[in-house]
Every structure is written in C-alpha cells, then in structure tokens.
Amino acid sequence: MPVRAKLSDMTGSRDGLSRGDFLRLLAGGAAALVGAPARAETRAGRMIARSIPGTKETMPVIGVGTWQTFDVGADAAARAPLRQVLQILFDAGGTVIDSSPMYGPAEGVAGDLLAEMGARDRAFIATKVWTAGKEAGIRQMRESMRRFRTSRIDLMQVHNLVDWRTQLATLRAWKDEGTLRYIGITHYTDSALPALADIIAREKIDFVQLSYSLDDRAPEERLLPLCAEKGVGVIANQPFGSGGMFKRVRGKTLPPWAAEFDCRSWAQFFLKYLVGHPALSCAIPGTGKPEHMTDNVQGGIGRLPDERQRRQMAAFWDAL
C-alpha cells in the first residue's frame, strides 16, 4: 500500500459525537483503555466466521491491518495500545493479523506482542513477499518468519504483484513443504483488478487481497464473482476507503434501518456492507487504537445485511 494518512484513525461521528467520544462510551470509558486490557463487547455473540474455500477451516470476518499503525519500533508505551488492539481482536473471536516487510518494523512488533501474550496459536498470520528475484524472496520470507517468531506462516501473499510469477513458484513449493498454509496475491488499486482477475482465472491460489469499500465497489463487478467461482478467498484492505469516508458522514446520523442488522456506528456500517457479501472472507481495517478496534470487531458480530439491504446501503451512501 502507498504512504497515505492512517485510514482507520480518521475521525467520524454519530449524532454529533466525535468518533472518539462515541467509542469511549462503547468501550466502557477511557479509564478502561489505559487500565486493564480492553475487551470487545460481543453483545450479540462472537464474530462470524466463513469457510475458507476448499477447506474445513473457517476465518473470522474482521481482522486487523498493521500498515503504519504497528510501525512503532521498540517503545513500550507505543506498543501498549497495540497489545490491547490484539487482545480485543482475540476476545471477539478474530484471528487475522495482516502485515508486510514493506511496513517498517510492523512484523517484528506484532511478532513480539504475540510472543509476550502467548497468543501465536490464536493468530492467523498473513504477511507478504515484496521483492524481485527468487533468492531475494526467500531471504525476505525467512526474515518475516524470524520477526514473527514462527516456523510457519498461515498466509503468504505476493505484495502488489511484484515479480509474482517467480514468487508464486516459491510459495507453491513452500506450501507443499508445509512452511506456508495458504498462498495468495495482493494489490491496492482498481487499475490492477484486471491483472488480479487474470491470475485468479489461470493460477491456483488460495486468497486474493484487494481494495474494497462501500466507496469503491469495483471488485463486485468481476472479481468477487470470479473468486466465488474459482474457490478463492477474498481479503479486503482499505475497507474505510482512501481516507474520506468518515469525513463524508461527519455530523450525520445513521439511518434508522441500520438497526435491522445490528449496526450502531459508521465504522460498523462500512464493514457490515463488505461482510454482507458472501464472497468476502475477511476485512482488515488497520488501527492502533483500542477504542477503534472495539468498534471494528462489532462489524463482524450480530446480524448482517442481506442483498436487498446492501443495495439500500449503497444507494444511501451514493446519495450523501
């Protein structure tokens, strides 16, 4: 992903409250966030999980991205809220932590926190290879494993299709050996959707990661139906768009019918639209703030919008 403002740390509002104020109420007050580890409020049960195509394994529909948000180095004070973010994810039943060697020290920070928490077995680690050349790719993936303190990566993805033919060959060999559990490809721009579709149509992969939001529904035209046809899981990055979605709804009230699918914040509205699509495996909003993670996990809990309601959501959004 390119360097932009932190997507999920943009402020939004509900009924005139800032997103921060609303989320502090949701999480039980600011004191809870700086004292004992914050826990998700799963008022309607644990997070929904979907079957990973072609397997008996399921994947919870909300994870967390680490781009920029986990790029904090060794500072203990900066790492403390990130530990809470992971705890909230796990408490809600989530597992997916997405990273990349492109994200500075994020892999190492996440790996250290998982080790401290004794939570490696609770995490589905998804990271990426982002370089040209076979040997360079092997070195980079081994370094990612060292940073995550693991001998096995759950999902290794070719980041932004960089030298994808070379890297995908190595990924297949490592999957056959058991070093990788799943393999995939990623990109973050709509201009790459035709290339992603071509690879999905011709190659055997397990996952594709792409940009998908209520503000960018281009993947619905071809990619999501193709993934459903080919048995490829879909991970949505940039689920809050390129940064302007919360600004667009600032000061606006949720439509009353959002309660029909257990939605009570704009973040949940944005996420439930995505999770309501049956081809989506997981959305990975990035955040380093426990109160935002508490809100985000609710996007995968409770009732989801059906196809009629999703059309209603899209029309509502387009009319704003």
DOLOPA-999799 format. One line per 10 residues: number of its first residue (from 0); for each residue x, y, z of C-alpha. Coordinates in nm, 2 decimals. Last residue first. Layout:
! residues N
NUM> X,Y,Z  ... $
END
This chain:
! residues 320
319> -2.49,1.15,0.06  -2.69,0.99,-0.22  -2.43,0.74,-0.31  -2.41,0.62,0.05  -2.79,0.57,0.08  -2.80,0.38,-0.26  -2.51,0.16,-0.14  -2.68,0.09,0.19  -3.01,0.01,0.02  -2.84,-0.23,-0.22 $
309> -2.68,-0.39,0.09  -3.02,-0.42,0.25  -3.16,-0.60,-0.05  -2.86,-0.84,-0.06  -2.89,-0.92,0.31  -2.73,-0.70,0.58  -2.56,-0.89,0.86  -2.69,-0.98,1.20  -2.46,-1.00,1.50  -2.09,-0.96,1.51 $
299> -1.85,-0.89,1.22  -1.87,-0.51,1.22  -1.86,-0.53,1.60  -1.49,-0.60,1.56  -1.44,-0.25,1.43  -1.58,-0.07,1.73  -1.36,-0.24,1.98  -1.07,-0.20,1.74  -1.14,0.18,1.72  -1.14,0.20,2.10 $
289> -0.81,0.00,2.12  -0.63,0.24,1.88  -0.35,0.11,1.66  -0.57,0.07,1.36  -0.58,-0.10,1.02  -0.91,-0.23,0.89  -0.87,-0.59,0.77  -1.19,-0.73,0.61  -1.22,-1.10,0.59  -1.36,-1.39,0.37 $
279> -1.57,-1.19,0.13  -1.76,-1.39,-0.13  -2.09,-1.38,0.07  -2.11,-1.00,0.06  -2.25,-0.89,0.39  -1.90,-0.86,0.53  -1.85,-0.57,0.30  -2.16,-0.37,0.39  -2.11,-0.48,0.75  -1.77,-0.30,0.75 $
269> -1.89,0.04,0.63  -2.20,0.03,0.87  -1.98,-0.09,1.16  -1.74,0.20,1.10  -2.04,0.43,1.08  -2.17,0.32,1.42  -2.47,0.13,1.56  -2.53,-0.16,1.33  -2.72,-0.47,1.45  -2.85,-0.56,1.10 $
259> -3.20,-0.42,1.14  -3.05,-0.13,1.34  -2.92,0.02,1.02  -3.29,0.08,0.93  -3.28,0.40,1.14  -3.03,0.56,0.90  -2.71,0.65,1.09  -2.70,1.02,1.18  -2.47,1.27,1.01  -2.23,1.50,1.18 $
249> -1.93,1.36,1.00  -2.06,1.12,0.73  -1.83,1.24,0.45  -1.54,1.29,0.68  -1.56,0.92,0.79  -1.54,0.81,0.43  -1.26,1.04,0.33  -0.95,0.84,0.40  -0.88,0.62,0.09  -1.17,0.38,0.16 $
239> -1.27,0.26,0.50  -1.23,-0.10,0.40  -0.88,-0.02,0.27  -0.79,-0.39,0.25  -1.05,-0.65,0.18  -0.95,-1.02,0.20  -1.11,-1.26,-0.05  -1.09,-1.64,-0.05  -1.05,-1.82,-0.39  -1.29,-2.10,-0.48 $
229> -1.27,-2.04,-0.85  -1.64,-1.94,-0.90  -1.66,-1.74,-0.57  -1.33,-1.57,-0.67  -1.48,-1.49,-1.01  -1.80,-1.34,-0.86  -1.58,-1.12,-0.63  -1.35,-1.01,-0.91  -1.60,-0.92,-1.18  -1.83,-0.63,-1.10 $
219> -1.81,-0.65,-0.72  -1.44,-0.56,-0.72  -1.54,-0.20,-0.84  -1.73,-0.12,-0.52  -1.51,0.16,-0.40  -1.69,0.39,-0.16  -1.86,0.10,0.02  -1.51,-0.05,0.04  -1.28,-0.29,-0.14  -0.91,-0.27,-0.21 $
209> -0.77,-0.61,-0.28  -0.63,-0.93,-0.12  -0.66,-1.25,-0.31  -0.65,-1.59,-0.14  -0.59,-1.96,-0.20  -0.41,-1.97,-0.53  -0.42,-2.20,-0.83  -0.34,-1.99,-1.14  -0.53,-1.92,-1.46  -0.85,-1.74,-1.37 $
199> -0.71,-1.59,-1.04  -0.41,-1.46,-1.23  -0.63,-1.29,-1.50  -0.86,-1.15,-1.24  -0.57,-0.99,-1.05  -0.44,-0.84,-1.37  -0.78,-0.70,-1.45  -0.81,-0.56,-1.09  -0.48,-0.38,-1.10  -0.63,-0.04,-1.21 $
189> -0.86,-0.07,-0.91  -0.56,-0.02,-0.68  -0.45,-0.19,-0.36  -0.29,-0.52,-0.48  -0.25,-0.86,-0.34  -0.17,-1.23,-0.43  -0.22,-1.55,-0.24  -0.08,-1.86,-0.06  -0.21,-2.07,0.22  -0.05,-2.29,0.49 $
179> 0.31,-2.20,0.44  0.61,-2.40,0.56  0.42,-2.72,0.50  0.66,-2.85,0.23  0.39,-2.83,-0.04  0.32,-2.47,0.08  0.69,-2.39,0.05  0.69,-2.51,-0.31  0.38,-2.32,-0.40  0.52,-2.00,-0.24 $
169> 0.84,-2.04,-0.44  0.65,-2.06,-0.77  0.44,-1.77,-0.66  0.75,-1.56,-0.60  0.88,-1.60,-0.95  0.55,-1.55,-1.13  0.46,-1.26,-0.90  0.76,-1.04,-0.96  0.59,-0.77,-0.76  0.21,-0.85,-0.77 $
159> 0.13,-0.57,-0.52  0.26,-0.80,-0.24  0.28,-1.17,-0.33  0.10,-1.32,-0.03  0.20,-1.56,0.24  -0.09,-1.69,0.46  -0.06,-1.90,0.77  0.32,-1.86,0.81  0.51,-2.15,0.97  0.84,-2.15,1.16 $
149> 0.73,-1.87,1.39  0.89,-1.58,1.58  0.70,-1.32,1.37  1.03,-1.14,1.30  1.21,-1.46,1.22  0.93,-1.57,0.99  0.94,-1.24,0.81  1.32,-1.27,0.78  1.27,-1.61,0.62  1.02,-1.45,0.38 $
139> 1.27,-1.18,0.28  1.56,-1.43,0.22  1.34,-1.65,0.00  1.22,-1.35,-0.20  1.57,-1.23,-0.25  1.67,-1.58,-0.37  1.38,-1.59,-0.62  1.41,-1.25,-0.76  1.22,-0.93,-0.72  1.08,-0.81,-0.38 $
129> 0.77,-0.78,-0.17  0.68,-1.11,-0.01  0.38,-1.08,0.21  0.22,-1.14,0.55  -0.09,-1.31,0.69  -0.06,-1.45,1.04  -0.38,-1.62,1.17  -0.34,-1.57,1.54  -0.47,-1.76,1.84  -0.18,-2.01,1.83 $
119> 0.07,-1.73,1.85  -0.10,-1.59,2.16  0.14,-1.63,2.44  0.08,-1.26,2.51  0.45,-1.18,2.51  0.51,-1.39,2.19  0.21,-1.23,2.01  0.34,-0.89,2.11  0.69,-0.96,1.98  0.56,-1.09,1.65 $
109> 0.33,-0.79,1.60  0.63,-0.56,1.66  0.85,-0.76,1.44  0.61,-0.76,1.15  0.54,-0.38,1.20  0.91,-0.28,1.19  0.87,-0.10,0.85  0.55,-0.19,0.67  0.70,-0.31,0.35  0.80,-0.63,0.52 $
99> 0.43,-0.69,0.52  0.14,-0.73,0.77  -0.21,-0.88,0.82  -0.33,-1.01,1.15  -0.63,-1.24,1.12  -0.76,-1.41,1.43  -1.09,-1.27,1.55  -1.31,-1.43,1.81  -1.41,-1.11,1.99  -1.16,-1.17,2.26 $
89> -0.89,-1.22,2.00  -0.95,-0.89,1.83  -0.97,-0.71,2.17  -0.64,-0.87,2.28  -0.47,-0.76,1.95  -0.58,-0.40,2.00  -0.48,-0.41,2.36  -0.13,-0.52,2.26  -0.13,-0.23,2.02  -0.22,0.01,2.30 $
79> 0.09,-0.09,2.49  0.33,-0.08,2.20  0.37,0.30,2.20  0.45,0.30,2.57  0.70,0.02,2.53  0.90,0.19,2.25  1.06,-0.08,2.05  0.96,0.03,1.70  0.63,0.19,1.63  0.52,0.08,1.28 $
69> 0.22,-0.11,1.41  -0.03,0.16,1.28  0.16,0.24,0.97  0.03,-0.08,0.79  -0.07,-0.33,1.06  -0.40,-0.45,0.93  -0.65,-0.60,1.17  -0.91,-0.88,1.12  -1.28,-0.90,1.08  -1.46,-1.19,0.90 $
59> -1.34,-1.47,1.12  -1.18,-1.75,0.90  -1.31,-2.10,0.89  -1.12,-2.43,0.82  -1.28,-2.73,0.65  -1.10,-2.65,0.33  -1.17,-2.58,-0.04  -1.28,-2.22,0.01  -1.20,-2.09,0.37  -1.53,-2.12,0.54 $
49> -1.67,-1.81,0.70  -1.66,-1.69,1.06  -1.90,-1.45,1.24  -1.76,-1.29,1.55  -1.88,-1.40,1.89  -2.22,-1.33,2.03  -2.47,-1.04,2.00  -2.34,-0.82,2.28  -1.98,-0.91,2.20  -1.83,-0.61,2.38 $
39> -1.46,-0.64,2.30  -1.21,-0.64,2.58  -0.98,-0.37,2.69  -0.67,-0.47,2.89  -0.68,-0.34,3.25  -0.60,0.03,3.28  -0.55,0.26,2.99  -0.85,0.16,2.79  -1.08,0.10,3.09  -1.01,0.46,3.20 $
29> -1.13,0.59,2.87  -1.48,0.47,2.92  -1.68,0.15,2.87  -1.57,0.06,2.52  -1.88,0.20,2.36  -1.87,0.52,2.55  -1.50,0.56,2.45  -1.61,0.48,2.10  -1.87,0.76,2.09  -1.62,1.02,2.22 $
19> -1.35,0.91,1.97  -1.59,0.90,1.68  -1.69,1.26,1.76  -2.05,1.29,1.88  -2.30,1.49,1.68  -2.54,1.20,1.63  -2.26,0.98,1.52  -1.92,1.10,1.42  -1.60,1.03,1.22  -1.23,1.07,1.28 $
9> -0.96,0.92,1.06  -0.76,0.66,1.25  -0.89,0.39,1.03  -0.72,0.52,0.72  -0.38,0.64,0.85  -0.28,0.91,0.61  -0.11,0.79,0.30  0.21,0.60,0.21  0.12,0.35,-0.06  0.00,0.00,0.00 $
END
